Amino acid sequence: MKESDTSSSDSENDNPLQESNNSGEIGNDIKDEGRPSSNFLDGEGDKVNQNEVPENNAYNIKIIIVGEIGVGKTSVIRRYLTDKFIEGETTSIGYEMQNKSIELEDETKVNLNIIDTAGEEKYGNLPNQYFKDCQGVIIMYDLTEKNSFSKIEHWLDVIKDKAVKKIVIMIAGNKSDLIDEKINLEDELKPYKEKYDPQEISAKDGDNVDSLFQNLANKIVDILKEKGENSIIKRRYTRTLKPNKDEQEKKHQSTIKNFFSKC
C-alpha cells in the first residue's frame, strides 16, 4: 500500500529523540508472545482483521497512542486502518494492538504495530509493558477541549518514565472538523513545534490522519537508517543488523590477501 501526503515528513530530524530514564534503544525487537486481538468491528458489526502477515524485508515499528479519555484515539486508529468512522462511538476499554503494512516514499516497507490504550487511563497510570519496545508515541488531545491539551506535559512525563531510552514523539490535535468549536491554542503550541511537530487531524473527515502516521514512520525509519540498524522482519519478528561497510571491506581485503598468499 502506497501512502501519500507527507507534507510534514521533511523535517530532517528537527524532532530530536526524547530521552527517558530507562535503558533500551530505538529499534528493539518486538516480541510475538501474548499479542492481544487485532480486530475492529465495523459499522455493521463485522470484524475487520488488521493483523496481516507482515512482509519480509520490512521495518518492524511499534508505536503507542496516548491522551486523555474522549480525545478520539480509537476513532483515529480506526480511520487509519479501515477508513471508517462511527458517529457517537463510546469510549472503548481495553488494550488493543493493530497492524498495518505500509510503504514510504522511498519504497521502504514498514510493518506498523499500533497500540491503543483504549480508555485505560481512567484507571490510573498505564502499565509499563504498554510502552515496551515502542519506537514512537503520538500524544493526542481534543482541539475543542483545552483541558486535554493541558495534559500534554503529563503525558511527556509518563513517556520519559516508561518508554525506552530514545523514542520519537509527535503531538496531534483531533476533531479539526469542529471548526466552530476549536480553541485557539497557537501561542500554547509554540513550545512544542520544534520538537514534536504538532498536527491537526480529524477522525471524522480523515483529514491528515494518514500523513500523521506516515510522518511518524518516516522519522523513525530515518533514525534507524542513520544508526545503521535495520529492525527488519525475518520470519518471527527477529532483527538483523545492517552490515558495517568497514568490516565488510576489511573482510574482503583479507580474503584477497589470503588467496594470493597461497598462489
C-alpha positions, 0 to 999 in steps of 0.5 A, spaced: 500 500 500 502 506 497 501 512 502 501 519 500 501 526 503 507 527 507 507 534 507 510 534 514 515 528 513 521 533 511 523 535 517 530 532 517 530 530 524 528 537 527 524 532 532 530 530 536 529 523 540 526 524 547 530 521 552 527 517 558 530 514 564 530 507 562 535 503 558 533 500 551 534 503 544 530 505 538 529 499 534 528 493 539 525 487 537 518 486 538 516 480 541 510 475 538 508 472 545 501 474 548 499 479 542 492 481 544 486 481 538 487 485 532 480 486 530 475 492 529 468 491 528 465 495 523 459 499 522 455 493 521 458 489 526 463 485 522 470 484 524 475 487 520 482 483 521 488 488 521 493 483 523 496 481 516 502 477 515 507 482 515 512 482 509 519 480 509 524 485 508 520 490 512 521 495 518 518 492 524 515 499 528 511 499 534 508 505 536 503 507 542 497 512 542 496 516 548 491 522 551 486 523 555 479 519 555 474 522 549 480 525 545 478 520 539 484 515 539 480 509 537 476 513 532 483 515 529 486 508 529 480 506 526 480 511 520 487 509 519 486 502 518 479 501 515 477 508 513 471 508 517 468 512 522 462 511 527 458 517 529 457 517 537 462 511 538 463 510 546 469 510 549 472 503 548 476 499 554 481 495 553 488 494 550 488 493 543 494 492 538 493 493 530 497 492 524 498 495 518 503 494 512 505 500 509 510 503 504 514 510 504 516 514 499 522 511 498 519 504 497 521 502 504 516 497 507 514 498 514 510 493 518 506 498 523 504 495 530 499 500 533 497 500 540 491 503 543 490 504 550 483 504 549 480 508 555 485 505 560 487 511 563 481 512 567 484 507 571 490 510 573 497 510 570 498 505 564 502 499 565 509 499 563 509 493 558 504 498 554 510 502 552 515 496 551 519 496 545 515 502 542 519 506 537 514 512 537 508 515 541 503 520 538 500 524 544 493 526 542 488 531 545 481 534 543 482 541 539 475 543 542 477 541 549 483 545 552 483 541 558 486 535 554 491 539 551 493 541 558 495 534 559 500 534 554 506 535 559 503 529 563 503 525 558 511 527 556 512 525 563 509 518 563 513 517 556 520 519 559 518 514 565 516 508 561 518 508 554 525 506 552 531 510 552 530 514 545 523 514 542 520 519 537 514 523 539 509 527 535 503 531 538 496 531 534 490 535 535 483 531 533 476 533 531 479 539 526 472 538 523 469 542 529 471 548 526 466 552 530 468 549 536 476 549 536 480 553 541 485 557 539 491 554 542 497 557 537 501 561 542 500 554 547 503 550 541 509 554 540 513 550 545 512 544 542 513 545 534 520 544 534 520 538 537 514 534 536 511 537 530 504 538 532 498 536 527 491 537 526 487 531 524 480 529 524 477 522 525 471 524 522 473 527 515 480 523 515 483 529 514 491 528 515 490 522 519 494 518 514 500 523 513 500 523 521 502 516 521 506 516 515 510 522 518 511 518 524 514 512 520 518 516 516 522 519 522 523 513 525 525 509 519 530 515 518 533 514 525 534 507 524 537 508 517 542 513 520 544 508 526 545 503 521 540 498 524 535 495 520 529 492 525 527 488 519 522 482 519 525 475 518 520 470 519 518 471 527 519 478 528 527 477 529 532 483 527 538 483 523 543 488 523 545 492 517 552 490 515 558 495 517 561 497 510 568 497 514 568 490 516 565 488 510 571 491 506 576 489 511 573 482 510 574 482 503 581 485 503 583 479 507 580 474 503 584 477 497 590 477 501 589 470 503 588 467 496 594 470 493 598 468 499 597 461 497 598 462 489 
